[in-house]
């Protein structure tokens, strides 16, 4: 009896990677619009009679902000290392890389919390301005994105190190998300912390 050959397995659609890319585009649109509002409010405040955007007696600590920027360079290296190690089935290297990315992500969240504590910027009351609301909105949204990134690192570690070593797509999606956060923080750092 004659039989047709079996059909080849369908090509991987990279659903995790594409979904992560769509999430990055959505979060980038949100943060981009918030940074655009920041620049608009800043321009209006500087054009007003008193010409101040940052409230008086508010000092923005730049050392933790610059440290956060430099920490993202380490995240690039470790996120790419996990992708490299996953392609070579080096499970221990993937675990170490994912752990380092998560720990540095937690350190960045800690640095942002330190900035909040040092600035003592009021959220409400008679001293609250548009600067206060925009500062907490933008940096708070970014902290939420960082928490999602740390959770993504933990989930990736559980999936890959737990035995699904053939699922390298999640490691690539994880790296893409952290690359996106790094690029996003560069824009946030320049607009919020440098130009003030």
C-alpha positions as CSV (number, residue, x, y, z in Angstrom):
1,X,0.0,0.0,0.0
2,X,1.3,3.5,-0.8
3,X,1.3,6.2,1.8
4,X,2.1,9.8,1.6
5,X,5.1,11.0,3.7
6,X,4.2,12.7,6.9
7,X,4.0,16.4,7.0
8,X,7.0,18.4,8.3
9,X,6.5,20.0,11.7
10,X,5.2,23.5,11.5
11,X,7.8,26.3,11.9
12,X,7.9,27.9,15.3
13,X,5.9,31.1,15.4
14,X,7.9,32.6,18.2
15,X,4.7,33.6,20.0
16,X,6.5,34.5,23.3
17,X,9.0,36.7,21.5
18,X,6.3,38.5,19.4
19,X,4.1,38.9,22.4
20,X,6.9,40.4,24.4
21,X,7.7,42.7,21.5
22,X,4.1,43.9,21.4
23,X,4.2,44.5,25.2
24,X,7.3,46.5,24.8
25,X,5.7,48.6,22.1
26,X,2.7,49.3,24.3
27,X,4.8,50.2,27.3
28,X,7.0,52.3,25.1
29,X,4.0,54.2,23.8
30,X,2.8,54.8,27.3
31,X,6.1,56.1,28.6
32,X,6.7,58.1,25.5
33,X,3.5,59.9,25.9
34,X,4.2,60.5,29.6
35,X,7.6,61.9,28.7
36,X,6.0,64.2,26.1
37,X,3.6,65.5,28.7
38,X,6.6,66.1,31.1
39,X,8.3,68.2,28.4
40,X,5.1,70.1,27.7
41,X,4.5,70.9,31.3
42,X,8.1,71.8,31.8
43,X,8.0,74.3,28.9
44,X,4.8,75.9,30.2
45,X,6.3,76.2,33.7
46,X,9.5,77.7,32.4
47,X,7.5,80.2,30.3
48,X,5.4,81.3,33.3
49,X,6.1,84.3,35.4
50,X,8.3,82.6,38.0
51,X,10.0,80.4,35.5
52,X,10.5,77.3,37.8
53,X,9.7,73.7,37.0
54,X,11.5,71.9,39.8
55,X,10.0,73.1,43.2
56,X,12.3,75.1,45.5
57,X,14.3,73.1,48.1
58,X,14.1,69.9,46.0
59,X,17.4,68.4,45.2
60,X,17.5,65.5,42.8
61,X,20.2,63.0,43.8
62,X,22.0,62.2,40.5
63,X,24.4,59.6,41.8
64,X,21.7,56.9,42.2
65,X,20.2,57.9,38.9
66,X,23.6,57.6,37.2
67,X,24.2,54.3,39.0
68,X,20.9,53.0,37.6
69,X,22.0,53.9,34.1
70,X,25.3,52.1,34.5
71,X,23.5,49.1,36.0
72,X,21.6,48.7,32.8
73,X,24.9,48.1,31.0
74,X,25.5,45.1,33.2
75,X,21.9,43.9,32.5
76,X,22.7,44.0,28.7
77,X,25.7,41.9,29.2
78,X,24.0,39.3,31.5
79,X,20.8,39.1,29.4
80,X,22.8,38.5,26.3
81,X,24.9,36.0,28.1
82,X,21.8,34.0,29.1
83,X,20.8,33.9,25.4
84,X,24.3,32.7,24.4
85,X,24.3,30.1,27.2
86,X,20.8,28.8,26.3
87,X,21.9,28.2,22.7
88,X,24.7,26.1,24.0
89,X,22.6,24.2,26.6
90,X,24.7,25.5,29.5
91,X,22.0,25.4,32.1
92,X,24.1,26.6,35.0
93,X,25.2,29.7,33.0
94,X,21.6,30.5,32.1
95,X,20.7,30.2,35.8
96,X,23.5,32.4,36.9
97,X,22.8,35.0,34.2
98,X,19.1,35.1,35.0
99,X,19.9,35.5,38.7
100,X,22.2,38.3,38.1
101,X,19.7,40.1,35.9
102,X,17.0,39.8,38.6
103,X,19.4,40.9,41.4
104,X,20.5,44.0,39.4
105,X,16.8,44.7,38.6
106,X,16.1,44.7,42.3
107,X,19.1,46.9,42.9
108,X,17.7,49.4,40.4
109,X,14.3,49.4,42.2
110,X,16.2,50.0,45.4
111,X,18.0,53.0,43.9
112,X,14.7,54.5,42.8
113,X,13.3,54.0,46.3
114,X,16.4,55.8,47.6
115,X,15.7,58.7,45.3
116,X,12.2,58.9,46.5
117,X,13.3,58.9,50.2
118,X,16.0,61.6,49.6
119,X,13.8,64.0,47.6
120,X,10.9,64.0,50.0
121,X,8.7,65.3,47.3
122,X,5.1,65.8,48.5
123,X,2.5,63.9,46.6
124,X,-0.5,66.1,47.6
125,X,-1.2,69.2,49.6
126,X,-0.5,72.9,49.0
127,X,3.2,72.2,48.1
128,X,2.3,69.7,45.3
129,X,2.8,70.9,41.8
130,X,2.6,69.4,38.3
131,X,6.3,68.4,38.7
132,X,5.5,66.2,41.7
133,X,2.6,64.4,39.9
134,X,4.6,63.9,36.7
135,X,7.7,62.8,38.6
136,X,5.9,60.1,40.6
137,X,3.8,59.0,37.6
138,X,6.8,58.5,35.2
139,X,9.2,57.0,37.7
140,X,6.4,54.9,39.3
141,X,5.3,53.5,36.0
142,X,9.0,52.6,35.3
143,X,9.3,50.9,38.7
144,X,6.2,48.8,37.8
145,X,7.9,47.8,34.5
146,X,11.0,46.9,36.5
147,X,9.0,44.7,38.8
148,X,7.5,43.0,35.8
149,X,11.0,42.5,34.5
150,X,12.2,40.9,37.7
151,X,9.2,38.6,37.7
152,X,9.9,37.7,34.0
153,X,13.5,36.7,35.1
154,X,12.1,34.5,37.9
155,X,9.6,32.8,35.5
156,X,12.2,32.3,32.9
157,X,14.5,30.7,35.4
158,X,11.8,28.4,36.6
159,X,10.9,27.3,33.1
160,X,14.4,27.0,31.7
161,X,16.3,25.7,34.6
162,X,13.4,23.5,35.7
163,X,13.8,21.3,32.6
164,X,12.4,23.0,29.5
165,X,15.8,23.5,28.0
166,X,14.4,23.2,24.5
167,X,12.4,26.4,25.1
168,X,15.0,29.0,24.2
169,X,12.4,31.4,23.0
170,X,11.6,32.6,26.5
171,X,15.2,33.4,27.2
172,X,15.3,35.5,24.0
173,X,12.1,37.2,25.0
174,X,13.5,37.9,28.4
175,X,16.6,39.6,26.9
176,X,14.4,41.6,24.6
177,X,12.3,42.9,27.5
178,X,15.4,44.0,29.4
179,X,16.9,45.7,26.3
180,X,13.7,47.6,26.0
181,X,13.8,48.7,29.7
182,X,17.4,49.8,29.2
183,X,16.5,52.0,26.2
184,X,13.5,53.3,28.0
185,X,15.5,54.3,31.1
186,X,18.0,56.2,28.9
187,X,15.2,58.4,27.7
188,X,13.8,58.7,31.2
189,X,17.2,59.5,32.7
190,X,17.9,62.2,30.2
191,X,14.4,63.9,30.4
192,X,13.6,63.5,34.1
193,X,17.0,63.5,35.8
194,X,19.4,65.4,33.5
195,X,17.3,68.2,31.9
196,X,14.9,68.4,34.9
